[in-house]
Amino acid sequence: MRRLLADRLALATGIVVVLLSLLFAILRVARG
């Protein structure tokens, strides 16, 4: 059960990191 929770936490962290990187990339392109 703890392993499943850790996997979900890792997955959520990865998704957040990807979304943040995409957001920064979009902002960088928008600013030019």
N, C-alpha and C positions, 0 to 999 in steps of 0.2 A: 504493500500500500504506500509506503514511504517512497519507494522507487517510482511508482506511477506519479505521485505528486511532484517529485523532483523532475521527472520527464516533462510534465506539463509546465512546470516553472521554467525549465530550459527552453521549451518551445515558445512560451509566451515572451521570454526575454529575447529570443532570436527574432521573433516577429516585430517586437518593439524596435530593435536595433535596425532592422531592414526598413521599417516605416520611417524612422528618424533619418536614416541615410538618404532615403528617397526624398524626404521633405527638404533636407539641406541641399540636395542636388537641384531640386526644382527652384528653390529660392536663389541658388547661385546662378542658374540659367536665366531666371526672371530678372535678376539685377544686371546681368550681362557682364 
